[in-house]
């Protein structure tokens, strides 16, 4: 396998690490993580002619309650979105499901980045917004592969870009979390191509209750 992000549009590293207020595309560096941080690790791999893309947000040490709820809500947003995937569903419905759950929890949905088609190409159609009242085109069909990757903010949805041209952060400096899977639409529903193995460590407390 080969890391899909490395040198993709001049991205300098093999994965993305987005800490605290970083919404996405954080560039790994020498900064040490601190107790109370949250960090998203986004891994994409090119293997046997196709790409796969996934990410999760992790706790570092002792986490405040709002951050815990933010990460849990983001995880649930992805799960709820995946649950409606099947042939005939409109892509724009993904954003409705995600926005509804995020708003009930008091959070907002980042709007500058979308889920995307993936396969032989790293990014391709369709674009899949995660926010409500979007204008995504098309309906799901068996055989399609794409990502859903909601970015949920503790404060406002607006973002700003760092001078490095990659690191995107919340406009108000509040935290953001993200989860992502690569999905295959089947004849009857959906297969999560990047799902956790049964032997994967259980790191999310809400899954252990």
C-alpha positions as CSV (number, residue, x, y, z in Angstrom):
1,X,0.0,0.0,0.0
2,X,0.9,3.7,-0.5
3,X,-0.3,6.7,1.6
4,X,-2.8,8.5,-0.7
5,X,-2.2,12.0,0.8
6,X,1.6,12.0,0.4
7,X,2.4,14.7,-2.3
8,X,-1.4,14.9,-3.2
9,X,-1.6,18.5,-4.3
10,X,1.7,18.9,-2.5
11,X,0.5,17.7,0.9
12,X,3.8,17.0,2.7
13,X,2.9,14.1,5.0
14,X,1.4,10.6,4.8
15,X,-1.6,11.3,7.0
16,X,-3.5,14.2,8.6
17,X,-3.5,14.9,12.3
18,X,-6.0,17.5,13.4
19,X,-5.9,18.7,17.1
20,X,-8.6,20.5,19.0
21,X,-9.8,23.5,16.9
22,X,-8.4,22.0,13.7
23,X,-11.3,20.9,11.5
24,X,-9.3,18.9,9.0
25,X,-6.1,18.5,7.1
26,X,-3.7,19.2,10.0
27,X,-0.1,18.5,9.1
28,X,1.7,16.2,11.5
29,X,4.5,18.1,13.3
30,X,6.7,17.9,16.4
31,X,4.2,19.3,18.8
32,X,3.5,17.1,21.8
33,X,-0.1,16.2,22.6
34,X,-1.2,17.3,26.0
35,X,-3.6,15.9,28.5
36,X,-7.2,17.0,27.5
37,X,-6.5,17.3,23.8
38,X,-8.6,15.6,21.2
39,X,-6.9,14.5,18.0
40,X,-8.3,13.3,14.7
41,X,-6.1,10.9,12.7
42,X,-7.1,10.7,9.0
43,X,-5.6,7.7,7.1
44,X,-5.9,7.1,3.4
45,X,-4.3,4.2,1.5
46,X,-3.9,3.3,-2.1
47,X,-3.8,-0.5,-2.4
48,X,-4.3,-2.8,-5.4
49,X,-5.4,0.0,-7.6
50,X,-8.0,1.6,-5.3
51,X,-8.1,4.2,-2.5
52,X,-9.7,3.9,0.9
53,X,-10.2,6.8,3.3
54,X,-11.1,6.8,7.0
55,X,-10.6,8.8,10.2
56,X,-11.4,8.8,13.9
57,X,-11.1,11.3,16.7
58,X,-9.4,10.2,19.9
59,X,-9.1,11.4,23.5
60,X,-5.7,12.3,25.0
61,X,-5.8,11.7,28.7
62,X,-8.6,13.3,30.7
63,X,-11.2,15.1,28.6
64,X,-13.7,17.8,29.6
65,X,-17.4,16.9,29.3
66,X,-18.1,19.1,26.3
67,X,-15.3,17.6,24.2
68,X,-16.5,14.1,25.2
69,X,-20.0,15.0,24.0
70,X,-18.7,16.6,20.8
71,X,-16.7,13.5,19.8
72,X,-19.6,11.2,20.8
73,X,-22.1,13.3,18.8
74,X,-19.8,13.2,15.7
75,X,-19.5,9.5,15.9
76,X,-23.3,9.2,16.1
77,X,-23.7,11.6,13.2
78,X,-21.7,9.3,11.0
79,X,-23.5,6.1,12.2
80,X,-26.9,7.7,11.6
81,X,-25.9,8.8,8.1
82,X,-24.5,5.4,7.2
83,X,-27.8,3.8,8.4
84,X,-29.8,5.4,5.6
85,X,-27.5,4.5,2.7
86,X,-29.1,2.2,0.1
87,X,-30.1,2.4,-3.5
88,X,-32.6,5.2,-4.3
89,X,-31.7,7.5,-1.4
90,X,-30.8,11.1,-2.5
91,X,-27.3,12.2,-1.6
92,X,-28.6,15.4,-0.1
93,X,-30.4,13.4,2.6
94,X,-27.1,12.6,4.2
95,X,-26.7,16.3,5.3
96,X,-30.2,16.4,6.6
97,X,-29.6,13.4,8.9
98,X,-26.3,14.8,10.2
99,X,-27.5,18.3,10.8
100,X,-30.5,17.2,12.7
101,X,-28.5,15.2,15.1
102,X,-25.8,17.8,15.5
103,X,-28.2,20.6,16.2
104,X,-30.1,18.6,18.8
105,X,-26.8,18.3,20.7
106,X,-26.1,22.0,20.4
107,X,-23.3,21.7,17.8
108,X,-22.8,22.9,14.2
109,X,-21.8,21.2,11.0
110,X,-18.7,22.5,9.1
111,X,-19.6,23.3,5.5
112,X,-16.4,23.8,3.6
113,X,-15.6,20.1,3.1
114,X,-17.7,17.2,1.8
115,X,-17.7,13.5,1.6
116,X,-16.7,12.3,-1.9
117,X,-16.6,9.6,-4.4
118,X,-13.5,7.3,-4.1
119,X,-12.1,4.3,-5.8
120,X,-9.6,4.3,-8.6
121,X,-9.4,8.1,-7.9
122,X,-8.8,9.5,-4.5
123,X,-11.5,12.2,-4.9
124,X,-14.2,12.2,-7.5
125,X,-18.0,12.7,-7.9
126,X,-20.3,12.6,-6.1
127,X,-19.7,15.5,-3.6
128,X,-21.7,14.8,-0.4
129,X,-22.3,17.8,1.9
130,X,-22.9,17.1,5.5
131,X,-25.2,20.1,6.2
132,X,-28.9,20.5,5.8
133,X,-30.6,22.1,2.7
134,X,-27.7,21.3,0.5
135,X,-27.9,21.0,-3.3
136,X,-26.1,17.6,-3.7
137,X,-27.1,16.0,-7.0
138,X,-28.1,12.4,-7.6
139,X,-29.3,9.3,-5.9
140,X,-27.4,6.3,-4.6
141,X,-26.9,3.3,-6.9
142,X,-25.6,-0.2,-6.2
143,X,-21.8,-0.4,-6.8
144,X,-21.1,3.2,-5.9
145,X,-18.2,3.9,-3.4
146,X,-17.9,7.1,-1.5
147,X,-17.0,8.6,1.9
148,X,-19.2,10.2,4.6
149,X,-17.0,12.3,6.9
150,X,-18.9,14.8,9.1
151,X,-16.9,17.5,10.8
152,X,-18.9,18.8,13.8
153,X,-17.9,22.0,15.7
154,X,-18.6,22.9,19.3
155,X,-19.2,26.5,18.2
156,X,-19.9,28.2,14.9
157,X,-19.7,26.3,11.6
158,X,-17.4,28.9,9.9
159,X,-13.7,28.1,9.4
160,X,-10.5,29.8,8.4
161,X,-7.4,28.6,6.7
162,X,-3.8,28.7,8.1
163,X,-1.1,30.2,6.0
164,X,0.2,26.7,5.2
165,X,-2.8,26.3,2.8
166,X,-3.9,23.1,4.4
167,X,-4.7,23.4,8.1
168,X,-8.4,24.5,8.5
169,X,-9.6,25.6,11.9
170,X,-12.8,26.8,13.5
171,X,-13.4,30.6,13.2
172,X,-14.1,30.9,16.9
173,X,-11.3,28.7,18.1
174,X,-13.6,26.1,19.6
175,X,-13.1,22.4,19.1
176,X,-14.0,20.2,16.1
177,X,-14.3,16.5,15.8
178,X,-14.6,14.2,12.8
179,X,-15.3,10.5,11.8
180,X,-15.1,9.0,8.4
181,X,-15.7,5.7,6.6
182,X,-15.5,4.5,3.0
183,X,-18.8,2.9,1.9
184,X,-20.1,0.6,-0.8
185,X,-23.7,0.8,-1.8
186,X,-25.0,-2.8,-2.2
187,X,-28.2,-4.1,-3.8
188,X,-29.9,-4.0,-0.4
189,X,-28.1,-1.4,1.7
190,X,-24.5,-0.6,2.5
191,X,-21.1,-2.2,3.3
192,X,-18.6,-0.3,5.4
193,X,-15.4,-1.0,3.7
194,X,-13.2,0.6,6.4
195,X,-15.0,-0.7,9.4
196,X,-13.2,-1.7,12.6
197,X,-12.1,-5.3,13.0
198,X,-13.6,-7.4,15.8
199,X,-10.1,-7.4,17.3
200,X,-9.7,-3.7,17.1
201,X,-9.2,-2.1,20.6
202,X,-12.3,-0.4,22.1
203,X,-11.3,3.2,22.7
204,X,-14.7,4.9,22.8
205,X,-16.3,4.8,26.2
206,X,-19.9,5.0,24.9
207,X,-19.4,1.7,23.1
208,X,-18.4,0.0,26.3
209,X,-21.5,0.9,28.3
